[in-house]
Every structure is written in structure tokens, then in C-alpha cells.
Amino acid sequence: MLSRVSFFEIESDDTTVVALDVRSDSSALEVIGSLDAELLYRPLDGEPQSILSTTGRGYYVLAIIAPGHEPSSHAINDIAAAASQLESDGRKILLLFPDEASATKFNASDYGELPSNAIIGSDIDGKIRNAIISGLELPDSTPLPLFVVADTFNRIIFNRNGYSINLGEQFHDVLSRVKE
């Protein structure tokens, strides 16, 4: 519970006006957008399947990344660096390329050891990227990589796009807070 204590004096037969200061928690997670968990993607060497069928109920991390793209490569390295933390969170991490051709260029060994709960695949016809852009009301020109933490009730609670540092730790922080 957030509170604030203030002291003031009230003189006899006088009126005292004190401003009410209602505090809010700026670090609290809240719904910032929506993403349909029934959207389809294609796992590497697999048939199309829904986000929900891969992640099961609950929260997950989803990314649209580009091969050979510096902010995307940096983000993947951050995820690999936090692999043990992200595995302990037990949430799926979907790393999706914009299309199948991009996905085939991905070589996981270039990035160290990715978490065992990470799934590599491709967006089908850009539908997931477009849904994230629309669900967060972002401009169409939003740069990759594009990351969200969402749940299978179609709620997005975290977003990062473009260049960002320590993404693996940020995801771990968010995912551990949704357990509470």
C-alpha cells in the first residue's frame, strides 16, 4: 500500500487547506496493449501453430527480430546471457523472424546458449508484427527488434523496441513480478 504522512497545524476557529497527494506506483505492471494469442507463426521445420498452443496459459515473451541486424543480435545475446534466469521463470520465449527466408539465416550457435524455453520461428505474412503494432498503437515504422511480454488472455504488459540493453534481465524482472 502506498501512503504519505504529512503534519500540519489547525488553529482554533480557522480553516486549514491541505492538498491531497495520492501516490501511484510507477513501477507497477499494467496492461498497455493487446495481442491475439490465437495468431499463427511457423516454428523452424514445423507446421504453423498458434502462440497459445506453444506457450500454454499464462505469460510469455514474444519478439520479432531480424537476422544479421545489430539491435536484434544484441538482444539475442542479452537473452542468451540471462538463459538460466529465463529458464527458471518457466515461460516460453518466441523469437520470430519476419519471414521464413529470414529464419533460415539464423544460426543459434552465433549467440551462445539460448534458454531451452526459447522457440525460433517466423511470422506468417507479418500478421503478428502488425498485431503488436496495432495493439500497442505504435507507428508502422517502429524499428526491430520488437519485444513484448504478454499473456494468453491477449494482454500486453511490457514492450521494448529498437536498441535496448539488458533485455534478458528486464524480461526476468517482469516475469518474476507476474508470479506475485
N, C-alpha and C positions, 0 to 999 in steps of 0.2 A: 504494500500500500504506500503510495506516495503522500507525503504530508509536508507541511511547513508550519513552523511555530513563529509567531511574532508577538511582541509585547507592546502594549500601548496603554496610555492613561485616559481615563474618562473623568473629567472634572464634574463636580456636583452641579446640577442644573444646566449642563451643557450637552451639546450633541457632538459626538466624535465620529468622523467618517474615516473608515479604513478600507483600502482597496482589497478585494478578494483576489487572491492569486491561486488559481487552480493549476497544479503541476501536471505535466504529462511526461510519459516515458518515451523519449525519442529513440531508444534502442529496442523498443518492443516490436515484435514481428506483426505485420498486418497484411491483409490481402491488398495487393497492388494491381492485380490484373487477373485474367482468366486464360486457360488453355485447356482445350478439349482432350482428355486423356484417351479418347477413342480414336484419335488420329493415328494413321498408319505410317510406319517407317519400314525400311528394309535392313535387317541385320546383314553383316557381311556373310556371303554364301548362304543366305536364307530367304525364306518367303516373307512377304510383308506381314507385319503383325502390329497390333495396337500398342501404344505406350502402356496402357493399363495391363495388357496381358503379359508384358515384360516385367513391369515394376511391382505388380500386385497392389493391394490397397496401401495407401499412405503416401509419404513424401518421397520425392526423387529429385535428382539433378538432371537437367537436360541442357545440351549445348549444341549449337550449330557452329561448326568450326571449318576452317579452310586448310587444305594441305599446303605445306611449304609457305605458310603465311606467318610472319613473325608474331603478331599478338596471339594467334592460335597456338603456335608452337610453344610459346612461353607459358600459356595457360595449361597446356597438356603437361609440360614439365612440372608446373606447380601441383597439378593433381597427382602426378607420379611421386613427387616429394612427400605428399601427405597420404600416401597409399594406405599405410597401416591405420591411421586415424579414420580414413574414409571407409575402410573395410569394417572397422569396429562399429561404425554408425549403422551398418547393415542396409543402407539404402542404395538402390540402383543408380548408376550414373550412365546416362545415354549420351554418347559422343557421336553426333551425327554430322556427316558431311553434306554439302548442298545437293549432291547428286551421286550416283553410283560411280561415275568416272573418277570423281574426286576421292571417293572412299578407297578405290583400288590403289591409289597412290600412297596411301597411308602405310607406314612401316612402324609398328609399335615399338620395335627394338631401338628406334632412334630416340626414344623418350624415357628410357629406364623402365622400371617395373610399374605398370599401371595397376590400380587396385583390381582385385579379382571380381569385384562387383561392377566393373565398367564394361559396357557393351558398345561396340563400334558398329556403326551402320550409316545409312544415308536417308536423307529426307526424300520423300517422293513428291516430285513436281513442286518443291518449295512450300508445300502446304503447312508444315509445322512452323517454319520460319515466318511465313505470312501470318499464321495464327498468333504467334508470340508478338509480332509487331502490332497486330490489331488488338490483341488482348491487353497489351500494355500501353496502347495509344502512342507508339513510337513512330518517328518518321521512317518512311520506306528506305531512306539512305542510312539507317542505323548500321554501323560497321560490325563486322565479325571480329572476334568470336562473340556469340550471343548466348549468355548463360541465364538460366532460371532455376530456382528451386520452386517446385510446385507439388500439388498433391492430386490424387486421383478423384477428388471432388471438384477438380477444374480450377483450383485457386493457386495463383502465383503469389509467393510471399517474398521473393528475393530476385533481383535482376542485376546483372553486370553485362556490359558490352564494351567492345573495343579493348584497349590495353588496360590491364589491371594486374596488380601484383598480389601474391599470396592467396590465390583463388582457392587452393586446396584447403588452407586453414580457414578461409571465410566460409566455405561450404560446411566444414566440420563444425564450426561455431553455430551456424544456422541450424544444421541438422541435430546437434545436441540440444539446442534450445527448444526444438519442437517436440522432443521427448518429454519435456517437463509438463 
